[in-house]
Amino acid sequence: MKTRILLLTGAAAVYVGYRLFQNYRTKSGTQSLIKQLKKDPAVGEAFAEELSITVAKQAVSNPNWPQTLQPYLEGQQTRLGDFVMQHAQTLADGSYLLVTIADYRETSQASRGAATNDLHNLNFVLKTTDNQHILYSDLHNDLVDKTLRSDFAQTLFKHIQ
């Protein structure tokens, strides 16, 4: 019985350690990207071209929507619902590059019902025509990643409308 408890405790410790390492890697990778984007805006232009998968579309109903996004572009505000906007950049074509972090909390069977947090780096480009907002991103890794992208789109569109 003691051996089983020790094995389960050891497995749980490895699992939590792995999650902590993954979160650290996500944070440091995002900070490295932001440092490059701030150093050279051309990096943002090139990076934005890679974000070509449509996440969501919505009709423009608020003609003053750019004012609601302005505090994020200026860095005065970072939290948007469950998401933290780490960096926002206006691109040459008038669209916006948005670099965000989402803290996703899940209860895992592997950790016997213990809740763990995963950080997800999500990158978007918001393009707007005269009558429609279109949010682009890159390919999602898994269902959680896909759901978080969809949740961000809903939160962003709700905020700017």
Secondary structure as the mmCIF struct_conf table of DSSP 4:
data_model
#
loop_
_struct_conf.conf_type_id
_struct_conf.id
_struct_conf.beg_label_comp_id
_struct_conf.beg_label_asym_id
_struct_conf.beg_label_seq_id
_struct_conf.end_label_comp_id
_struct_conf.end_label_asym_id
_struct_conf.end_label_seq_id
HELX_RH_AL_P HELX_RH_AL_P1 LYS A 2 LYS A 39
HELX_RH_AL_P HELX_RH_AL_P2 PRO A 41 GLU A 49
TURN_TY1_P TURN_TY1_P1 GLU A 50 GLU A 50
STRN STRN1 ILE A 53 ALA A 59
TURN_TY1_P TURN_TY1_P2 PRO A 63 ASN A 64
HELX_RH_AL_P HELX_RH_AL_P3 TRP A 65 LEU A 73
TURN_TY1_P TURN_TY1_P3 GLU A 74 GLY A 75
BEND BEND1 GLN A 76 GLN A 76
STRN STRN2 ARG A 79 LEU A 80
TURN_TY1_P TURN_TY1_P4 GLY A 81 ASP A 82
STRN STRN3 PHE A 83 THR A 90
TURN_TY1_P TURN_TY1_P5 ALA A 92 ASP A 93
BEND BEND2 GLY A 94 GLY A 94
STRN STRN4 TYR A 96 THR A 107
TURN_TY1_P TURN_TY1_P6 GLN A 109 GLY A 113
STRN STRN5 ALA A 115 THR A 128
BEND BEND3 ASP A 130 ASN A 131
STRN STRN6 GLN A 132 SER A 137
BEND BEND4 ASN A 141 ASP A 142
HELX_RH_AL_P HELX_RH_AL_P4 LEU A 143 ILE A 160
#
